[in-house]
Structure formats: structure tokens, C-alpha cells
Amino acid sequence: MGGSIFQPGNVIDGYRLEAVLHQGSMASIWRVTAEGSPRPLVMKIPRLREIDDPAAIVAFEVEVMILPTLSGVHAPRFIRAGDLSVQPYIVMEWIEGRSLRTRLDDIPLPYPEVASIGARVAAALHEA
């Protein structure tokens, strides 16, 4: 199953798909809602079509194992994972802020900004 079969309004295990936030080569990330959840949520759905890279599911399985162990302001809170044999997904909290990916559109960046980004990423990794 790949991200392209999913549409806004679909419901997966009680989570309503609202909008695609990112469509990558290994997974899609959706903004989702769930009845009774006061916080904004996202769902990551791996691409599992036969033509997709099989490394995607391995990487996804590792993420399912690691994400629940992470904590801190830079790590999204793990909410739930879907059954890998039925419909794999990960639901996590949405962390507000600008994606580092958006900065790639502005390259080359000034050296001080690159150093600042590197320092902040290092601090976030250290906390994780």
C-alpha cells in the first residue's frame, strides 16, 4: 500500500486523514484528527507498493521501535502505531515550527546561519 491510495476524509483506526503535509519516496505524512484528542496530530504512512524500495519498511519498523523511547521538546510524542501486517502507520504529536527542509530552498545560506542551524540540530540530537 502506498500513500497515493489515501485520500482526505479516509479514517484509519479512528484517525481521520485531513491533508498531506509531505509526500516522500518512503512515506507520506498526514495531518490527522481523532475524536477526543486535544492536540494536533500527524500520521506517517510508509509506501509499500511492490515498486517501492523494500528498505522503506525496514526503516519504518526501526522508527516504530525507537520513537516511543524518545522524549524531550525536540522529539514528537508517540501516540500509536498501526499493525505492520494490516496497515502500518505511526501517529505522533505535531510539533509546531518551520521545517528545516524549507531552508534548502534558500541555499546557499550565510555561514553564520549554517553554524546556528548545525548547533541547534546538535543540541536537539543531544537531548534525544
N, C-alpha and C positions, 0 to 999 in steps of 0.2 A: 504494500500500500504506500502510496506517495502522497505528498502534500497537496497535489493537484486535484485529488478526488474530494477534498474537503471544501465546504462552502460556508460562508457566513450563515448562521442560523442552525447549523448542524449541532447536535448535542452528543457528547461523548461522556459517558459515565456521570451525567449530571452537570457537565461543564458546557456552556453554550459558546460556540465559536463566534466571535464578534468581528474581528478584522485581522488580516495577515499583517504582522509587523515586519517580518523578514522572511524571505524565501531563499534559502541557501542550497548548496549542492547536496548537503547531507541531511537537512531537516528544515522544517518551517516552524516559525514561532508566531503564535496567535495570541491576541488579547482575548481573554475569556471571562465569562461571568459565571457565578454559581450562586444559587439561591442561598441566602443567609450569610454569604461571605462579605464582610465589610471592607476588605482590602482589594486593591486591583491585582489581578492575576494574569499570568501568561501560561500558555501550554506549548511545549516543544514536541513536535511530532516528527519522528525520523522518516526519511524517504526509504521505502523498502521495495521498490519495483525491481524486477529482475535486471533491468539495465543499470540500476544504481550500483555504486561501489559497495561491496559487502563490508568494507571497513566501517561504513556508517553505523551498522547495527552494533558492531563491537565497541566502537567509541561511545555509542549511546548507552550500552549496558554498563560501561565503566562510569559514565556520568550518573546513571541511576544509583550506582553503589557509592559514589563519592559525595554527591550533592547533599544527601541527608546528614553527612558528618561535618559539613562546613557551617560556620557561624560568623557573625560579625556584620558590620554595616555595609561591607562591600560584597557580601555573598547573599544571593536571594534565598529566602526561607523556602525550604522544600515543603510542599503541601501533599502531593500524591503522585504515584507512578502507576501507569496502566500495565496490565498483564502483557508481558512480552509476546505471549503466544496468541493473544487475541487482538489487541490494539495497543501497541506501545506508545507511551507519551509520558511526559513529566509536567506536572503543574507546580508552579513556583510563584512566589510573590513578584510583583513588578517593582523594580527599584527605579524611582524617578531620576531622570538626568539625561544628559546628552551622551549618545553612544560614541565611543572612540572611533568607530567606523566612519562616522561623518567627517572626522578630521582628515581622513585620507583624501577627500575631495579638495582639500586646501593645500596639498603638498606642492612644493617643498615648504616646510614650516621653518620659522626662525629658530636658530639654535637654542635660545633660552626657553622657548616653548617646548621643544623636543625634550630638553633636560627636565622641565617641570612635569611633563606627561610621564616620562620614564620614572621619575622619583615617586609620583603618585601611584603608578602601577606597581612599583616595587613595594610600596607601603601596603597596598591592598593585598598583594600576594603574601607578604609577611603576616598580616593579620589573619589571612585564611589558613 
